[in-house]
Amino acid sequence: MSDADALVLEYDLDAPPPKVWRAISIPAFREQWLPAAALIDPEGTTITPGQEVRYRMRDAGPPFRESHVTFRIAPNGSGTRLRIVHQLAGVANDNDHTLMRAA
């Protein structure tokens, strides 16, 4: 997946990276702004401690689309740059790959 076909948001925050990291990675803090019910795996699918966490999400209603949201943090002066990349997951009929060919 590339950022080219994703929704990308960047924010410069007046908080140090460790504080931002806690807000995006510790469930008790994250659930204040991103409920666990919206996530397929509330613990995160991939984590690079102190830098990046990626979650899988699913719509609460039909058509129940799945997506990936990645939160990346980096120091920015005395604060933190937060980059959020939200991208729809591929679907079975997206014609990206041939899964089976009939003879």
Backbone bond lengths (Angstrom), bond angles and torsions (degrees), N, CA, C in turn:
res aa  C-N    CA-C-N  psi(-1)  N-CA   C-N-CA  omega(-1)  CA-C   N-CA-C  phi
1 M - - - 1.448 - - 1.518 109.07 -
2 S 1.304 115.29 138.13 1.454 118.94 178.23 1.524 108.84 -117.42
3 D 1.323 115.19 163.28 1.461 119.96 178.62 1.524 111.84 -70.79
4 A 1.347 118.05 -13.76 1.461 121.65 -175.90 1.526 112.43 -61.69
5 D 1.307 118.36 -34.37 1.461 121.09 -178.97 1.528 111.57 -111.03
6 A 1.309 116.22 35.19 1.465 122.02 -177.99 1.525 110.20 -128.47
7 L 1.314 114.98 162.23 1.461 121.64 170.56 1.523 106.30 -87.34
8 V 1.328 116.84 119.71 1.461 121.38 -176.98 1.527 108.57 -119.11
9 L 1.326 115.47 126.55 1.461 122.22 178.37 1.518 108.53 -123.92
10 E 1.329 117.10 140.13 1.465 121.20 176.22 1.518 109.40 -129.31
11 Y 1.319 114.41 137.81 1.457 121.34 -179.79 1.518 109.25 -133.17
12 D 1.326 116.70 138.81 1.460 122.15 170.78 1.524 106.46 -100.42
13 L 1.320 115.61 117.51 1.462 121.78 -174.27 1.522 111.13 -107.94
14 D 1.323 116.18 146.80 1.465 122.09 177.83 1.521 110.94 -89.86
15 A 1.307 116.55 45.08 1.470 121.93 178.99 1.524 107.47 -136.08
16 P 1.326 117.14 146.71 1.465 119.77 179.84 1.536 110.98 -69.17
17 P 1.337 117.42 152.36 1.471 120.66 -179.07 1.532 115.27 -50.94
18 P 1.346 120.56 -41.79 1.474 117.81 179.95 1.535 113.37 -60.53
19 K 1.318 117.10 -34.97 1.465 120.29 179.44 1.532 110.68 -70.20
20 V 1.325 117.00 -42.61 1.465 120.70 177.60 1.528 109.82 -64.48
21 W 1.337 116.57 -41.32 1.461 120.41 178.80 1.531 110.96 -58.03
22 R 1.308 117.35 -43.66 1.470 120.30 178.57 1.532 110.76 -61.36
23 A 1.324 116.65 -40.17 1.469 120.74 -177.66 1.525 112.79 -66.31
24 I 1.330 117.56 -29.39 1.466 119.58 -178.37 1.524 113.36 -97.89
25 S 1.331 117.83 -16.20 1.465 119.03 -172.24 1.531 115.51 -115.88
26 I 1.310 118.46 -22.18 1.468 120.79 -179.56 1.531 108.14 -93.86
27 P 1.340 117.35 117.80 1.465 120.41 -174.18 1.529 114.92 -50.67
28 A 1.312 119.13 -42.27 1.471 120.89 -178.36 1.527 111.84 -60.36
29 F 1.324 117.84 -35.32 1.470 121.40 177.92 1.525 110.71 -82.66
30 R 1.339 116.93 -44.14 1.465 121.29 -177.17 1.521 111.29 -61.64
31 E 1.338 117.49 -37.24 1.462 120.78 -177.35 1.525 112.76 -66.17
32 Q 1.321 118.80 -12.17 1.465 121.31 175.99 1.525 111.03 -70.90
33 W 1.327 117.25 -22.56 1.465 119.96 -179.28 1.526 113.04 -131.09
34 L 1.346 118.61 -13.75 1.469 122.61 176.82 1.524 107.69 -139.11
35 P 1.339 117.50 97.31 1.464 120.56 -174.38 1.528 113.00 -63.60
36 A 1.318 115.78 144.06 1.465 121.66 179.34 1.523 111.09 -59.25
37 A 1.333 118.25 -29.64 1.464 121.36 -179.36 1.527 112.22 -62.14
38 A 1.326 117.51 -24.20 1.466 121.04 178.97 1.523 112.09 -80.63
39 L 1.324 116.83 -10.45 1.460 121.18 -174.63 1.522 111.34 -106.57
40 I 1.322 116.31 140.75 1.461 121.01 174.48 1.520 108.91 -75.14
41 D 1.324 116.53 -40.53 1.468 122.32 -179.98 1.524 108.08 -128.54
42 P 1.342 118.56 92.35 1.464 121.35 -175.49 1.525 115.00 -62.14
43 E 1.320 117.93 -16.01 1.468 120.21 179.38 1.523 112.09 -84.65
44 G 1.322 117.92 -10.48 1.458 121.39 -178.44 1.515 111.07 96.66
45 T 1.328 116.33 141.73 1.464 120.14 -179.38 1.517 111.68 -87.39
46 T 1.314 116.96 -35.79 1.466 121.29 173.85 1.517 108.01 -139.08
47 I 1.313 115.07 141.05 1.465 120.50 -178.90 1.517 108.91 -138.24
48 T 1.323 115.89 129.08 1.456 122.81 167.82 1.522 104.33 -113.31
49 P 1.334 118.04 100.90 1.464 121.10 -171.40 1.531 113.57 -49.43
50 G 1.326 113.98 130.19 1.451 121.05 177.82 1.513 115.03 78.37
51 Q 1.347 117.83 -0.82 1.461 120.00 -176.57 1.525 114.61 -131.05
52 E 1.345 116.71 -46.60 1.464 118.85 -171.76 1.522 110.87 -152.66
53 V 1.327 114.86 141.33 1.465 121.08 172.03 1.526 107.06 -138.99
54 R 1.337 114.65 140.36 1.463 120.51 -178.26 1.524 108.65 -124.96
55 Y 1.348 114.67 134.04 1.455 121.75 179.68 1.526 109.65 -121.06
56 R 1.329 115.57 152.19 1.461 121.67 170.12 1.519 107.16 -100.79
57 M 1.335 115.66 135.97 1.459 121.31 -179.09 1.523 109.75 -122.52
58 R 1.333 115.66 159.51 1.465 121.28 175.46 1.519 107.83 -140.86
59 D 1.346 115.73 136.14 1.459 120.52 175.77 1.521 110.03 -57.95
60 A 1.328 116.65 144.43 1.463 121.36 179.87 1.527 112.02 -74.81
61 G 1.335 116.91 -22.73 1.462 120.53 -178.87 1.517 111.43 -126.42
62 P 1.341 115.95 171.95 1.463 120.13 -179.72 1.522 110.43 -56.30
63 P 1.284 119.30 141.32 1.463 129.20 10.99 1.530 113.78 -90.96
64 F 1.322 119.14 17.96 1.472 123.83 175.42 1.533 112.11 56.34
65 R 1.325 116.04 45.99 1.471 120.26 179.25 1.517 110.48 -65.61
66 E 1.324 115.05 145.59 1.462 121.14 175.12 1.517 109.05 -102.83
67 S 1.319 114.88 149.30 1.458 120.36 178.41 1.520 109.04 -147.80
68 H 1.310 114.54 169.88 1.460 122.03 176.35 1.520 107.06 -120.28
69 V 1.308 116.34 138.09 1.460 120.44 173.96 1.527 107.35 -127.81
70 T 1.327 114.17 127.85 1.460 121.24 -178.37 1.519 108.53 -116.17
71 F 1.322 115.89 130.95 1.458 122.77 176.45 1.523 107.28 -110.45
72 R 1.337 116.59 122.05 1.466 121.46 178.42 1.520 108.06 -120.74
73 I 1.320 115.57 136.22 1.458 118.78 177.21 1.519 109.59 -122.67
74 A 1.329 114.52 151.33 1.461 121.17 176.83 1.521 107.66 -151.00
75 P 1.332 116.82 145.24 1.461 119.00 175.97 1.527 110.08 -59.82
76 N 1.324 115.52 144.21 1.462 121.39 178.08 1.525 107.26 -145.32
77 G 1.324 116.11 92.79 1.457 120.11 -174.25 1.518 109.09 63.90
78 S 1.336 116.65 -126.62 1.465 120.15 178.46 1.528 111.76 -91.68
79 G 1.341 116.80 2.83 1.457 121.08 -178.69 1.518 112.00 -120.59
80 T 1.315 114.50 -148.33 1.464 121.32 -174.74 1.518 110.04 -140.14
81 R 1.313 116.17 139.09 1.462 121.05 169.16 1.524 106.91 -96.40
82 L 1.321 116.17 124.62 1.460 123.07 177.95 1.521 107.78 -109.14
83 R 1.321 115.73 122.86 1.471 122.18 177.81 1.524 107.60 -114.13
84 I 1.328 116.22 125.20 1.458 122.51 -179.99 1.525 107.64 -115.22
85 V 1.320 116.01 124.09 1.466 121.74 179.08 1.523 107.11 -118.70
86 H 1.338 116.52 116.52 1.467 121.90 -177.84 1.520 108.07 -118.06
87 Q 1.339 115.28 123.20 1.459 119.93 -174.15 1.522 110.72 -140.07
88 L 1.336 115.79 137.64 1.458 119.69 175.51 1.515 109.85 -66.10
89 A 1.319 115.75 142.31 1.464 120.83 175.40 1.521 108.34 -77.09
90 G 1.318 116.78 153.69 1.457 120.87 176.28 1.519 110.29 -63.69
91 V 1.314 116.52 151.20 1.460 121.24 178.13 1.518 109.54 -113.05
92 A 1.308 116.95 162.11 1.466 121.61 -175.06 1.520 112.79 -60.14
93 N 1.320 118.32 -29.38 1.459 120.29 -177.25 1.527 112.61 -107.92
94 D 1.324 117.77 32.22 1.461 119.58 -177.99 1.522 113.78 -86.69
95 N 1.336 117.55 0.45 1.462 123.31 175.92 1.515 114.26 62.24
96 D 1.326 118.17 22.05 1.461 120.61 177.92 1.518 112.38 -75.78
97 H 1.318 117.70 -39.32 1.454 121.03 -174.62 1.521 110.27 -135.39
98 T 1.298 115.44 147.23 1.453 119.72 173.75 1.518 107.96 -83.21
99 L 1.317 117.14 118.45 1.452 120.80 -179.39 1.522 111.65 -90.50
100 M 1.339 116.93 -33.42 1.455 119.92 -178.39 1.523 108.36 -156.51
101 R 1.311 115.71 142.56 1.458 120.29 174.86 1.511 108.69 -121.93
102 A 1.316 115.49 133.23 1.467 119.86 177.19 1.520 108.72 -80.10
103 A 1.316 116.11 144.73 1.470 120.67 -179.29 1.502 110.73 -82.33
